[in-house]
Amino acid sequence: MFFRQLLNDETACASYVLGCKTHGSLAVVEPHADLVDDYVALAESQGSAITAVFDTHVQADHVSGMVDLVSRTGATAYLPVGAGVDFDHRPMGDREVVVLGNVEVQAIATPGHAVAHHAYLVTDRTRADEPWFVLAGDALLVGDAGRPDLHAHGEHTVEGMARELYRSITQRLLTLSDDLLLYPSHYSGSVCGRGLSANPTSTIGFERRHNVALQHGDEDAFVKALVQDIPPRPERQAAIMAANRAGRPLADVA
């Protein structure tokens, strides 16, 4: 199995290239618009093709490189069902699996940061039949949970999103094995969480024991804490989201 984590310190975003070199099939998860050349070069250096591109949700803090990367590689774009984008993609339902040779990527619905949000559970069948790691998006971060306000609108209130996030974390992510590696979409410096670690890697068990957001006794306490002291919204959030929904450069919608 091939796996690389790519970091963009300007926006504190983590993205991932992973897949099966035996079958020459790689995926990019959470592609950043500024790193598209890097993903393409990395795949070429491994003698493999980028065949799939995943976003965990419509990003609100940075422009996704999904459409550009798909255009350059011919890969399939995958987003959660109900993401509400205007470009060609394959909507993924809960528990749906995409196969990349010997590697499998399974979607786990984890709403709360966004109404349509997936974590991706990754299994390398050459090593074991159990998953090796989870790409948790903005649901569970290293040191905190994702903020619940950026995608709140209409009936999806900030408090309601926080309650959804609590259930996604406790009923989905924390049911995974404690030794499962956890890779988030952001780290310290991001506006998508508070008090995030500068270490963009953890495990389910370590976060279960030490993540501040997970030390509250019940859903009400979690929600009360999560909706307090929410960081300022990202600059140009509305334009960034419009660009990501349209699959167009920021300059075209700003």
C-alpha positions, 0 to 999 in steps of 0.5 A: 500500500502506498500512503503519503500525507501532504500538508499545506501550512498556509491553511493548515490543511492535510491531504492524502495520496494513497492506494495500490501500486501493484495495480497502479491505482491511487486516490487523493483525499481532500485535494487542496487547489494549491497542491494539484501539481504535487499530487500529479507528480507524486503519482507519476513518481510511483508509476501509478495513476490517480483514479479516484479523488475524494472530498469528505465534504464541501470545504468552507476554508480553502478551495478544493483541487478536486475538479482540476485534479479530475480534469488532469487525470480522468479520475472519478470524483467522490463526494457524500450523497447530498453534498450539493455540488454542480459538477460531475461526481459520484455520490457515495452513500454510507458504508459504500466502498471504492476499490483501488486494487488491493486497497479499499476505501469505505465511506462512513457517514459522519454529519455534524461539521457539515450535513453531508460529511464522510470519514473514509475507512481504509483497508489494505487487503494485502496486510489484513481484512481489518481497516488500518486507518481512518481519514476523519475529515473535519469530524474528529480532529487531533485535540478537538472536534470540528466546529458545527457552525460553518455549514449551519443554515435553516433547520440545521442550527448550530446546536443541531449540528453539534448534536449530530456531530456528537452522535457521529463521533460517539456512535460511528468513529469511537466504535472503531478500534482504539489502535486504528490510526486517525488522520484529520483534515486540519491541524494547529493553525486551522480555523476549523477547530480550537486548540488543535495539535500540531501533530497531524496524526493520532489514534482513535484510542488516544483521542478517546482518552485525551481529546478535550472535546471527548471528555464531557459526560454526555451529549448536552455537555459536549454541545454546550462546550462546542458552541462556546468560543467558536473561532471567527469564520474563515475569510471569504467563506461564502466565496470559497464555498461557492467556488467549491460547489461550482467546481470553479476557481475562486476568482470566477465566483468572487 
